[in-house]
Amino acid sequence: MLVRSSNLYSVDYDGSSASLTIQFRNGRGYQYYRVPFDEFRSLVGASSVGSYFHAHINGRYEYRQIY
């Protein structure tokens, strides 16, 4: 889903694997593992998606670059 953010472009969640995929505006994409659904819901509902990402997701979950 597309998000309103100066840094993030889109976010998607796969409930079967509890993985969060984030595409940044620079074109890079990352997959974050073992992310609870409530964390995804809070991210997309945040008034500042980028700030929420940096405060609650970045550095807290294992991840890998996927593109």
Secondary structure as the mmCIF struct_conf table of DSSP 4:
data_model
#
loop_
_struct_conf.conf_type_id
_struct_conf.id
_struct_conf.beg_label_comp_id
_struct_conf.beg_label_asym_id
_struct_conf.beg_label_seq_id
_struct_conf.end_label_comp_id
_struct_conf.end_label_asym_id
_struct_conf.end_label_seq_id
STRN STRN1 LEU A 2 LEU A 2
BEND BEND1 SER A 6 ASN A 7
STRN STRN2 LEU A 8 ASP A 14
TURN_TY1_P TURN_TY1_P1 GLY A 15 ALA A 18
STRN STRN3 SER A 19 PHE A 24
TURN_TY1_P TURN_TY1_P2 ARG A 25 ASN A 26
BEND BEND2 GLY A 27 GLY A 27
STRN STRN4 GLY A 29 TYR A 32
BEND BEND3 ARG A 34 ARG A 34
HELX_RH_AL_P HELX_RH_AL_P1 PHE A 37 GLY A 45
BEND BEND4 ALA A 46 SER A 48
HELX_RH_AL_P HELX_RH_AL_P2 VAL A 49 TYR A 52
HELX_RH_PI_P HELX_RH_PI_P1 PHE A 53 ILE A 57
TURN_TY1_P TURN_TY1_P3 ASN A 58 ARG A 60
BEND BEND5 TYR A 61 TYR A 61
STRN STRN5 TYR A 63 GLN A 65
#
